[in-house]
């Protein structure tokens, strides 16, 4: 009787594992359209062990899920990068217009391949002016430099356009880090 019960339980477990593998294969075949579906499929299939009857099929399913993960990860990184770049461009344009509206002949330039370097040029810039704008280089919440760091700027330079310039290096979260916090940055591999 115990043997019959054990074999019934094993058959049920094997059937459950086969369903998990089938579901994972279906997610990968669906052109990896949803990160949520991908992560859900991975979370259910990742517990399959070498001793399980469906392990070989699970390895194939995980390889397909991994291809999806890589594709979605790159798409998300590129999407976040594009959004952040657009945000930085908008902020730079708005800042220049605000200062021009206050009667200051300021030029705001973006540099870097992702527009992540900001140069603010004003003929009357000096060390005291840069110190005042940045609250002494403070990264306090809500401060000028901190707000620029939040949208991904890596460097801010104040320049008089001639000899003087003052730079602040910032350490924003990268697009990869932002996307990685969603669970797609680590490869899918069975143990």
N, C-alpha and C positions, 0 to 999 in steps of 0.2 A: 504494500500500500504506500509506504514511504517513497519507494522508487517511482511509482506512478505519479505521485504528487510532485516529486522533484523534477521529473521529466516534463510534466505539464507546465510547471513554473518556468523551466528553461525554454520550452517552446513559446510561451507567452513573452518572455523577455526577448527572445530572438525575433519574434514578430514585431515587438515594440521597437527594437533597434532597426529592423528593416524599414519600418515606417519612418523613423527619424532620418535614415539615409535617403529614402525616397523623397522626403520633404526637402532635404538639403539639395538634392540633385535638381528638383523642380525650381528652387529659388535661383540656382545658378543658370538654369536654362531660360529663366525669365529675364535674361539680359541684365541681371543685377540691378534692376530698376530702383530698388529701395534699400537704403542703408539699414533701416530698422529691420526689414525682413532678413537681410544678410546676417546681421548681428544675432537675430533670434535663431536663425538656422545654425549658426556657429555655436551659440550657447547650448543648444540641445544636442549637437553631435559631438562636441568636444570631449565628452566623457566616455566615449567608446574606447575600449581597451583592445589590445592585440588578441586577447583570449576570446573576444566576442566573435560570433559566427559571421557577422557582416563587416568585419574589420577591413577587408580588402576593398569592398565597395565604399566604405566610409573614407578610406584614403583617397580614392578617386573623387568622391564628392567634395572632400576638403580641398583637394587641388583645384577643383572648379570654383569653390568658394573663395579660395586665395586669389585666383585670377580676378574675380569680381571685386574683392577687397582692394587689390592694387588699383584697379580701374577707378573705383569709386573714390578711393583716397586721393588719387591724382586729380580727379574732377573736382572734388571738394576743395582741395588746396588751391587749385586754379581759380575756382569760384570765389573763395574767400579773398585771395590775392587781388582779384579784379575789383571786388567790392571795396576792399580797404584802399586800393589805389585811387578809386573814384572818390572815396571819402576824403583822402588827403588832398586831392586836387580841388575839391569843393572848399575845404577848409582854407587852403592857401589863397584861392581866389577871393573868398569872403573876407579873410583877414586883410588882404591888400586893399580891397574896396572900403572896408571899415576905416583903415588908416588914411586912405586918400580922402574919404569923407570928413575926416578930422583935420584936413589941411596939411597932411604930411606926404611929401613926395616919396613914397615907399615903393620899392619893387620887391615882389616875392617870387622866388624861383624855386622850382622843384628839380631835384637831380636824382640820380640812381635809376637803375632799370625799372624799379617799381615805384618811382616817385617817393622814395622814403627819406630823402635828404632835403631839408628846407633851408633856404638862404633868404634872409630878410635884409634887404639893402636900403640904407637911408644915409644920406650924406652927413647927417649930424650924429650918427651913431658913435658912441664912445663907451668906454668900460662902465661908467656909471649908469648909462642908459640901459645897457644889457643887464646889469646887475638888478636894476629896478624892475624891468619886465619879468625877469625870472625869479624874483624874490631871492636873489643871491644864489641862484642855481638850485633852488629847492625843488624837490620832487614830491612835495606835500600834495595830498589829495585835493583836486580841484585847482591846483596851480597850473601856470602856463605850460611848463615843461611836462608835467605829468599828463595833462590833457593831450599834448602832442604824442607822447609815448603811447597812450591808450589807442590811438588810431594808427599806430605802426611806424611813426617817424623814428629813424635811427640816429639822426644827427640834425641839430639846429645850429645855424651859423648866422650871427649878426655881423654885418659888414658895412663900412662907410663907402664902399665901392673903390677905395683907393688903397690905403696901407693897413688900416685897422680891421681886424675881424676877431670875433670871439665865438668859440664853438662849444657846444654841449653835446656829448655823446649820450644817447638814450638806449635803453635795453627793452624794446617792446617784445611782446610774445610773438613768436613767428607764426605764420599761417599753418605750418606743419604742427606746431604745438597746439594751436586752436583746434585743428581737425583731429589731432591725436587724442585729445581729451574726450572724444566721442567713441573711442574704442577701435578705431580703424588703423592705428599706427603699428600695431604688432602683427606679424605674420600669423596666419592660421596654420597650426601643425598639431597633429595628433601625437600623444605621448607614446 
